[in-house]
Amino acid sequence: MKSIRTIVIVLVLLLAGGGGWWAYRTHYAGRSQAILATGTIEGTSVELCAKTPGTISKLTVKEGDRVTRGQEVAEIARNDLVAQREQNAIALLKAEAQLRDLTSGARDQELEQARANVNIAQASYGQSATNLAARETLYRQGAVAKDVLDQYRLAVELDQNKLDAAKAALSLLEDGSRPEVITASREEVDRSQAVLQASDAMLDDLKIISPIAGIVDTKNYEQGEFSPQGVSVVTVVDLSDLWIKVYIPTDELPAVKLGQIAHFTVSGTDRVFTGTVSEIASKGEFTPKEIQTREERANVVFGVKIRIDNQGGLLKQGMPADVTFD
């Protein structure tokens, strides 16, 4: 009996020892192989800035509002730019009208008037020439003084110049505008169009548009306030595109792979979230001052980005997270 009792005790001790070893290998040893890291949830955020300084005339969102891609969230008022655009539009209309006038040629009424002016000048010149011929005959006969004859000669010269000017005006109308004048007019139209397009672009810059879909994280100005150029008016965060940036010591890095599943928790909930390793730094760096790793001896670390799924919108940018790589 004594020997049987001894055998039973030995078997119990062996079973207890084996069970302890199995528990250690399953729970404690397995846990020691897990890689732990701490990071902060980050996301794609966009600072929506005013491209032109001015007063905010419209602000359509508040913090927490959801915006869509391409949505207008604010607008800057600049009456001077609006007035400048109107002036540029009028200048374009004027240039286009001038070009049409040059390329369409003379109107029938203008040609008739020019021909009438030539006929009038021709008649006046003929009368002056007849009068001069009569006075020259009288002058040879001694019936007219020299100064009187000179006055008639001057009248003929003036009427001759008027006739030449009338014929030149008619010729210009019949020949149309010179090619170089038309070319210059077309260039003026092109220049006016470019100036107007620049004015339209400046007016478009008065609208503040969100380039992404997301949530309004911060609103830095109120409607009616003056916004300087390049200063953020609204910050939009894309909560559907979140990740955690952690730093892994060199000796633990071989155990981390692209596509590997990681689990993490955040304060305020017992829920365990999952993520996927999407990036691993190819170059090590010294431990950033703001990062506290569990291994104090590790001086060189590698940045690892974990892409996370934020279904339900529970996770927010800036939340600290404790990550476990299985």
WOURBEL-V274549 format. One record per backbone hydrogen bond with DSSP energy under -0.5 kcal/mol. CO is the residue of the C=O (numbers start at 1). NH is the residue of the N-H. If there is no record, write none. Layout:
co & nh
CO & NH
CO & NH
//
This chain:
co & nh
1 & 5
2 & 6
3 & 7
4 & 8
5 & 9
6 & 10
7 & 11
8 & 12
9 & 13
10 & 14
11 & 15
12 & 16
13 & 17
14 & 18
15 & 19
16 & 20
17 & 21
18 & 22
19 & 23
20 & 24
21 & 25
22 & 26
23 & 27
23 & 28
24 & 29
27 & 31
28 & 32
29 & 33
30 & 33
30 & 34
31 & 34
34 & 36
35 & 325
37 & 323
39 & 321
40 & 245
41 & 318
42 & 243
43 & 45
44 & 238
46 & 48
46 & 236
47 & 49
48 & 233
48 & 234
49 & 51
50 & 230
54 & 227
55 & 57
55 & 77
56 & 224
58 & 75
62 & 65
65 & 216
67 & 214
68 & 71
71 & 73
71 & 210
73 & 60
73 & 61
74 & 208
75 & 57
75 & 58
76 & 78
77 & 55
78 & 82
79 & 83
80 & 84
81 & 85
82 & 86
83 & 87
84 & 88
85 & 89
86 & 90
87 & 91
88 & 92
89 & 93
90 & 94
91 & 95
92 & 96
93 & 97
94 & 98
95 & 99
96 & 100
97 & 101
98 & 102
99 & 103
100 & 104
101 & 105
102 & 177
107 & 111
108 & 112
109 & 113
110 & 114
111 & 115
112 & 116
113 & 117
114 & 118
115 & 119
116 & 120
117 & 121
118 & 122
119 & 123
120 & 124
121 & 125
122 & 126
123 & 127
124 & 128
125 & 129
126 & 130
127 & 131
128 & 132
129 & 133
130 & 134
131 & 135
132 & 136
133 & 137
134 & 138
135 & 139
136 & 140
137 & 141
138 & 143
138 & 144
139 & 142
145 & 149
146 & 150
147 & 151
148 & 152
149 & 153
150 & 154
151 & 155
152 & 156
153 & 157
154 & 158
155 & 159
156 & 160
157 & 161
158 & 162
159 & 163
160 & 164
161 & 165
162 & 166
163 & 167
164 & 168
165 & 169
166 & 170
167 & 171
168 & 172
169 & 173
170 & 174
171 & 175
172 & 176
173 & 106
178 & 181
178 & 182
179 & 183
180 & 184
181 & 185
182 & 186
183 & 187
184 & 188
185 & 189
186 & 190
187 & 191
188 & 192
189 & 193
190 & 194
191 & 195
192 & 196
193 & 197
194 & 198
195 & 199
196 & 200
197 & 201
198 & 202
199 & 203
200 & 204
201 & 205
203 & 206
204 & 207
205 & 51
206 & 76
207 & 209
208 & 73
208 & 74
209 & 211
210 & 70
214 & 67
215 & 217
215 & 237
216 & 64
218 & 235
222 & 225
225 & 56
226 & 228
227 & 54
228 & 231
231 & 50
233 & 220
233 & 221
234 & 48
235 & 217
235 & 218
236 & 46
237 & 215
237 & 239
238 & 44
238 & 241
241 & 44
242 & 308
243 & 42
244 & 246
244 & 306
245 & 40
246 & 304
248 & 302
249 & 252
249 & 253
250 & 253
250 & 254
252 & 255
253 & 256
255 & 257
257 & 260
260 & 277
261 & 326
262 & 275
263 & 324
264 & 273
265 & 322
266 & 269
271 & 273
273 & 264
274 & 309
275 & 262
276 & 307
277 & 259
279 & 305
285 & 301
288 & 291
291 & 293
294 & 296
295 & 298
297 & 299
299 & 287
299 & 301
300 & 250
301 & 285
302 & 248
303 & 281
304 & 246
305 & 278
305 & 279
305 & 307
306 & 244
307 & 276
308 & 242
308 & 310
310 & 313
316 & 319
319 & 41
320 & 267
321 & 39
321 & 323
322 & 265
323 & 37
324 & 263
324 & 326
325 & 35
//
